[in-house]
Amino acid sequence: MKILVNASRLFVGILFIISGFIKLNDPLGFSYKLQEYFGADVLNLPFLEPYALGISIFVVVFEVVLGVFLLIGYKPRFTIWSLLLMIVFFTFLTFYSAYFDKVKDCGCFGDALKLTPWESFTKDLVLLVLILVLFFGLKQIKPLFGKLPTTVLALLSFVVSLWFGYHVLMHLPAIDFRAYKIGKNITEGMTIPEDAPKPIVEYSWKFNVNGEEKIIKTNGSYPSVEGEFIGVETKEIEKGYEPPIYDFSIESDAEDLTEYYLNQENLIVIVSYSLEKLEKDGAKKLRTLSEAAVKKGYQVIGLTASGEEAKQTINNTYGLNFEWYLCDEKALKTVVRSNPGILELDKGTVKQKVHWNDIEDLEL
């Protein structure tokens, strides 16, 4: 029992620290995932959506801290009960998501590792079993150090986690796991290879044959049946290749300019997923940046999901002289975790990316 408890303690502690740290590296990204869970189509808790970021930070800091607590043996009873309650909740959440096919990726490991809903549920089931081992073997969990060093380490883990979460919110994630990280080419990320696997789709054809409904399943071909056709339903059996970038665009009201701008050199792209939610302190820096960039020979454009009225209002309010183009909001939230955020592109390759707090660090 002692060996089993200590093995579970090590595995659960390390996994909670890794999982928590990856999400703590990008708390905004995890808050977007929580908003998806709170939406009407999933848990139907829209009143929690405005608090998603605060809940995100609390959950991920608590996750990291519990992992550290478990490893060093700080307050074992509190730690094990907290772990048990947390894993029971997440096991229910991932099962609900998987069974009703609500959320395609649980966000357990952020953008570092994508898990399907059923993979997430399986992972949580394994963790639930291991935490139950810890629960029934609570007496075997002893502190690794004396009372004072254990308390200091526990407090330090909380302070460092909180500081790190604040730091990446005020700047950008320390490690970028997304397809728009510096050095990545957006055009290449949107390309589907010729030999990429295609999705496997099952077709259920409904016919009325001699007064009885008959269903025939094929891989797409129309069946040879003597009867009256009623309808057809499709079901994706196996996903095909999905490029890392599939929803990025640069569009005006009249045309799609994505290919044109992704072939330009020295392009500064100012990203705001929502101009209505644009940080005022960041907006005040944009005119100086755009004017300096133009003098250095750059083209400057904006990308947003907001409408024409919001574009005109922002440009008039802050004296901006560049044009805003349209892109999907979810895509823009993925491009940069800042509103506004700034990218330098060179023929579609991300050369620089900064938070509005770090505009001065952009090298023109």
C-alpha positions as CSV (number, residue, x, y, z in Angstrom):
1,M,0.0,0.0,0.0
2,K,2.8,2.4,0.8
3,I,4.5,1.8,-2.6
4,L,1.2,2.2,-4.4
5,V,0.4,5.5,-2.5
6,N,3.8,7.0,-3.1
7,A,3.7,6.0,-6.8
8,S,0.2,7.6,-7.2
9,R,1.4,10.6,-5.2
10,L,4.3,11.2,-7.6
11,F,2.3,10.7,-10.8
12,V,-0.7,12.8,-9.7
13,G,1.5,15.6,-8.3
14,I,3.7,15.9,-11.4
15,L,0.7,15.7,-13.8
16,F,-1.2,18.4,-11.9
17,I,1.9,20.7,-11.9
18,I,2.5,20.1,-15.7
19,S,-1.2,20.5,-16.6
20,G,-1.6,23.6,-14.4
21,F,1.6,25.2,-15.6
22,I,0.7,24.8,-19.3
23,K,-2.7,26.5,-18.7
24,L,-1.1,29.1,-16.4
25,N,1.3,29.9,-19.2
26,D,-1.8,31.0,-21.2
27,P,-4.7,31.9,-18.7
28,L,-6.5,33.9,-21.4
29,G,-6.6,30.8,-23.6
30,F,-8.1,28.7,-20.8
31,S,-10.6,31.5,-20.1
32,Y,-11.8,31.3,-23.7
33,K,-12.2,27.5,-23.2
34,L,-14.2,28.1,-20.0
35,Q,-16.5,30.6,-21.9
36,E,-17.1,27.7,-24.3
37,Y,-18.2,25.5,-21.4
38,F,-20.4,28.2,-19.9
39,G,-22.2,28.8,-23.2
40,A,-25.8,28.0,-23.8
41,D,-24.9,24.9,-25.9
42,V,-22.9,23.2,-23.1
43,L,-23.6,24.0,-19.4
44,N,-25.9,27.0,-20.1
45,L,-24.3,29.2,-17.5
46,P,-23.9,32.5,-19.4
47,F,-23.8,34.6,-16.2
48,L,-20.4,33.1,-15.5
49,E,-18.9,34.1,-18.8
50,P,-17.8,37.6,-17.6
51,Y,-15.9,36.0,-14.8
52,A,-14.1,33.4,-17.0
53,L,-10.7,35.0,-16.7
54,G,-10.8,35.2,-12.9
55,I,-12.1,31.6,-12.6
56,S,-9.4,30.5,-15.1
57,I,-6.6,32.0,-13.0
58,F,-8.0,30.6,-9.7
59,V,-8.3,27.1,-11.1
60,V,-4.9,26.9,-12.7
61,V,-3.1,28.4,-9.8
62,F,-4.9,26.0,-7.5
63,E,-4.1,23.1,-9.8
64,V,-0.3,23.9,-9.7
65,V,-0.3,24.5,-5.9
66,L,-2.2,21.3,-5.2
67,G,0.4,19.4,-7.2
68,V,3.2,20.9,-5.2
69,F,1.3,20.4,-1.9
70,L,1.0,16.7,-2.7
71,L,4.6,16.2,-3.6
72,I,6.0,17.9,-0.5
73,G,3.3,16.5,1.8
74,Y,1.8,19.8,2.9
75,K,-1.6,19.5,4.7
76,P,-2.4,16.1,3.2
77,R,-6.0,15.9,4.3
78,F,-6.9,19.3,2.7
79,T,-4.8,18.5,-0.4
80,I,-6.4,15.1,-1.0
81,W,-10.0,16.3,-0.5
82,S,-9.3,19.2,-2.8
83,L,-7.9,16.9,-5.5
84,L,-10.8,14.5,-5.1
85,L,-13.4,17.2,-5.5
86,M,-11.6,18.8,-8.4
87,I,-11.2,15.5,-10.3
88,V,-14.8,14.4,-9.7
89,F,-16.0,17.7,-11.2
90,F,-13.7,17.5,-14.2
91,T,-14.6,13.8,-14.8
92,F,-18.3,14.8,-14.9
93,L,-17.4,17.7,-17.2
94,T,-15.4,15.7,-19.7
95,F,-18.0,12.9,-19.7
96,Y,-20.8,15.4,-20.4
97,S,-18.7,17.0,-23.1
98,A,-17.8,13.6,-24.7
99,Y,-21.2,12.0,-24.4
100,F,-23.2,14.9,-25.8
101,D,-20.4,15.9,-28.2
102,K,-20.3,19.5,-26.9
103,V,-16.7,20.6,-26.7
104,K,-14.2,19.2,-29.1
105,D,-11.1,19.8,-27.0
106,C,-11.2,20.0,-23.2
107,G,-8.3,22.4,-22.9
108,C,-6.7,20.2,-20.2
109,F,-3.2,20.8,-21.6
110,G,-3.9,24.1,-23.4
111,D,-2.6,24.2,-26.9
112,A,0.4,22.0,-26.0
113,L,-1.5,18.8,-26.3
114,K,-4.9,18.3,-27.9
115,L,-7.1,15.6,-26.5
116,T,-10.5,14.4,-27.8
117,P,-13.4,14.5,-25.3
118,W,-13.2,10.7,-24.8
119,E,-9.4,10.8,-24.3
120,S,-9.9,13.6,-21.7
121,F,-12.6,11.5,-19.9
122,T,-10.3,8.5,-19.9
123,K,-7.4,10.5,-18.5
124,D,-9.7,11.9,-15.7
125,L,-10.9,8.4,-14.9
126,V,-7.3,7.2,-14.4
127,L,-6.6,10.2,-12.2
128,L,-9.8,9.6,-10.2
129,V,-8.6,6.0,-9.4
130,L,-5.2,7.2,-8.4
131,I,-6.6,10.0,-6.2
132,L,-8.9,7.4,-4.5
133,V,-5.8,5.4,-3.8
134,L,-4.3,8.5,-2.1
135,F,-7.6,9.1,-0.3
136,F,-7.7,5.6,1.3
137,G,-3.9,5.7,1.9
138,L,-3.9,9.1,3.5
139,K,-2.0,8.0,6.5
140,Q,0.9,7.0,4.2
141,I,1.4,10.6,3.0
142,K,4.2,12.2,5.1
143,P,5.9,15.6,4.6
144,L,9.2,15.4,2.8
145,F,10.8,18.1,5.0
146,G,10.3,19.7,8.4
147,K,7.4,21.9,9.2
148,L,9.0,25.3,8.4
149,P,10.6,24.3,5.0
150,T,7.4,22.6,4.0
151,T,5.4,25.7,4.8
152,V,7.8,28.0,3.0
153,L,7.8,25.8,-0.1
154,A,4.0,25.7,-0.1
155,L,3.8,29.5,0.2
156,L,6.4,30.0,-2.4
157,S,4.6,27.8,-4.9
158,F,1.5,30.0,-4.5
159,V,3.4,33.3,-4.8
160,V,5.4,32.2,-7.9
161,S,2.3,30.8,-9.6
162,L,0.3,34.0,-9.0
163,W,3.2,36.1,-10.2
164,F,3.7,34.0,-13.4
165,G,0.0,34.2,-14.2
166,Y,0.0,38.0,-13.8
167,H,3.3,38.3,-15.9
168,V,1.9,36.4,-18.9
169,L,-1.3,38.3,-18.8
170,M,0.6,41.6,-18.9
171,H,2.8,40.4,-21.7
172,L,2.4,37.2,-23.8
173,P,2.6,33.5,-23.0
174,A,6.2,32.6,-22.1
175,I,5.9,29.5,-24.4
176,D,3.8,29.8,-27.5
177,F,2.3,26.5,-28.6
178,R,0.0,27.9,-31.3
179,A,0.4,27.9,-35.1
180,Y,1.0,31.7,-35.1
181,K,4.2,31.6,-33.0
182,I,7.3,33.5,-34.1
183,G,8.9,31.7,-37.0
184,K,5.8,30.0,-38.3
185,N,4.4,30.7,-41.8
186,I,0.7,31.3,-41.9
187,T,0.3,30.2,-45.5
188,E,2.0,26.9,-44.8
189,G,-0.2,26.4,-41.8
190,M,-3.3,26.8,-44.0
191,T,-2.1,24.3,-46.6
192,I,-3.5,20.8,-46.9
193,P,-1.0,18.3,-48.4
194,E,-2.1,16.4,-51.4
195,D,-1.6,13.1,-49.7
196,A,-3.4,14.2,-46.5
197,P,-6.0,11.6,-45.2
198,K,-9.6,12.4,-46.2
199,P,-12.4,12.2,-43.7
200,I,-14.4,8.9,-43.6
201,V,-18.1,9.7,-43.7
202,E,-21.0,7.2,-43.4
203,Y,-24.1,7.9,-45.4
204,S,-27.5,6.5,-44.1
205,W,-30.0,6.6,-47.0
206,K,-33.7,6.3,-46.1
207,F,-36.1,4.7,-48.6
208,N,-39.7,3.8,-48.6
209,V,-39.8,0.2,-49.9
210,N,-43.2,-1.3,-50.2
211,G,-44.6,0.8,-47.4
212,E,-41.7,0.1,-45.0
213,E,-38.8,2.5,-44.2
214,K,-35.5,1.0,-45.1
215,I,-32.0,2.4,-44.3
216,I,-29.0,1.6,-46.3
217,K,-25.5,2.7,-45.3
218,T,-22.8,3.5,-47.8
219,N,-19.5,5.5,-47.9
220,G,-21.2,8.1,-50.2
221,S,-22.3,6.2,-53.3
222,Y,-26.0,6.3,-54.1
223,P,-27.5,2.8,-53.4
224,S,-29.5,0.9,-56.0
225,V,-32.8,0.5,-54.4
226,E,-36.3,0.1,-55.9
227,G,-38.2,2.4,-53.6
228,E,-39.1,6.0,-52.9
229,F,-36.1,8.1,-51.6
230,I,-36.9,9.8,-48.2
231,G,-33.7,11.4,-47.1
232,V,-30.0,10.9,-46.1
233,E,-28.1,11.5,-42.9
234,T,-24.3,11.7,-42.6
235,K,-22.0,10.7,-39.8
236,E,-18.2,11.4,-39.6
237,I,-16.6,8.1,-38.7
238,E,-13.0,9.3,-38.8
239,K,-11.6,12.8,-39.1
240,G,-9.5,13.7,-42.0
241,Y,-6.4,16.0,-41.9
242,E,-7.2,19.4,-40.5
243,P,-4.5,22.1,-41.1
244,P,-3.2,23.9,-38.0
245,I,-4.7,27.2,-39.4
246,Y,-8.2,26.9,-41.0
247,D,-10.1,30.1,-40.0
248,F,-7.6,32.9,-40.7
249,S,-8.5,35.5,-43.3
250,I,-7.9,39.2,-44.3
251,E,-11.1,40.4,-45.9
252,S,-12.6,43.7,-46.9
253,D,-16.3,44.2,-47.6
254,A,-15.7,43.6,-51.3
255,E,-13.0,40.9,-51.5
256,D,-10.7,38.4,-49.8
257,L,-7.2,39.8,-49.5
258,T,-5.7,37.0,-47.5
259,E,-3.3,35.8,-50.2
260,Y,-2.3,39.3,-51.2
261,Y,-1.2,40.4,-47.8
262,L,0.4,37.0,-46.9
263,N,2.7,37.6,-49.9
264,Q,3.8,41.1,-48.7
265,E,7.1,41.9,-47.1
266,N,7.4,44.3,-44.1
267,L,3.8,44.1,-43.0
268,I,2.6,45.3,-39.6
269,V,-0.7,43.7,-38.5
270,I,-2.5,45.3,-35.5
271,V,-4.9,42.7,-34.1
272,S,-8.0,43.4,-32.1
273,Y,-10.6,40.6,-31.9
274,S,-13.1,43.2,-30.6
275,L,-12.7,46.9,-31.0
276,E,-15.5,47.4,-28.5
277,K,-13.2,45.7,-25.9
278,L,-10.0,47.3,-27.0
279,E,-7.7,48.3,-24.1
280,K,-7.6,52.1,-24.1
281,D,-4.0,52.3,-23.0
282,G,-3.0,50.1,-25.8
283,A,-5.1,52.0,-28.4
284,K,-3.3,55.2,-27.4
285,K,0.0,53.7,-28.6
286,L,-1.2,52.6,-32.0
287,R,-0.9,56.0,-33.8
288,T,2.7,56.5,-32.8
289,L,3.5,52.9,-33.8
290,S,1.8,53.1,-37.2
291,E,3.4,56.4,-38.1
292,A,6.8,55.1,-37.2
293,A,6.3,51.9,-39.1
294,V,5.2,53.7,-42.3
295,K,8.3,56.0,-42.1
296,K,10.4,52.8,-42.0
297,G,8.8,51.5,-45.1
298,Y,6.2,49.1,-43.6
299,Q,2.6,48.6,-44.6
300,V,0.2,48.8,-41.6
301,I,-3.2,47.2,-41.5
302,G,-5.6,46.2,-38.7
303,L,-7.5,42.9,-38.3
304,T,-10.7,42.7,-36.3
305,A,-14.1,40.9,-36.1
306,S,-15.9,44.2,-35.3
307,G,-18.2,46.0,-37.6
308,E,-17.7,49.1,-39.8
309,E,-19.1,51.5,-37.1
310,A,-16.7,50.3,-34.5
311,K,-13.8,50.7,-37.0
312,Q,-14.7,54.3,-37.8
313,T,-15.2,55.1,-34.1
314,I,-11.8,53.8,-33.0
315,N,-10.0,55.5,-35.9
316,N,-11.6,58.8,-35.2
317,T,-11.1,58.6,-31.4
318,Y,-7.4,57.7,-31.5
319,G,-6.5,59.4,-34.8
320,L,-5.6,56.1,-36.6
321,N,-4.8,56.2,-40.3
322,F,-4.7,52.5,-41.3
323,E,-7.5,50.4,-42.6
324,W,-9.2,47.6,-40.6
325,Y,-9.9,44.3,-42.3
326,L,-12.2,41.5,-41.2
327,C,-11.2,38.1,-39.6
328,D,-13.0,35.6,-37.5
329,E,-13.0,36.5,-33.7
330,K,-11.9,33.0,-32.6
331,A,-9.0,33.1,-35.0
332,L,-7.8,36.5,-33.8
333,K,-8.0,35.4,-30.2
334,T,-5.7,32.5,-31.2
335,V,-3.3,34.7,-33.2
336,V,-2.2,36.9,-30.2
337,R,-3.4,36.9,-26.5
338,S,-3.6,40.7,-26.4
339,N,-6.2,43.3,-27.4
340,P,-4.6,45.0,-29.2
341,G,-1.6,42.8,-30.2
342,I,1.0,43.5,-32.9
343,L,2.6,41.2,-35.4
344,E,5.3,41.7,-38.1
345,L,4.8,39.5,-41.1
346,D,7.2,38.9,-43.9
347,K,5.5,36.9,-46.8
348,G,3.3,35.2,-44.2
349,T,6.1,34.4,-41.7
350,V,5.6,35.8,-38.2
351,K,8.8,37.7,-37.5
352,Q,7.8,39.5,-34.3
353,K,4.7,39.4,-32.0
354,V,4.2,41.7,-29.0
355,H,1.6,42.6,-26.4
356,W,0.5,46.2,-26.4
357,N,2.3,46.7,-23.2
358,D,5.5,45.8,-25.1
359,I,5.0,47.9,-28.2
360,E,8.3,49.7,-27.5
361,D,10.1,46.3,-27.9
362,L,9.0,46.0,-31.5
363,E,12.1,46.5,-33.7
364,L,11.3,48.4,-36.9
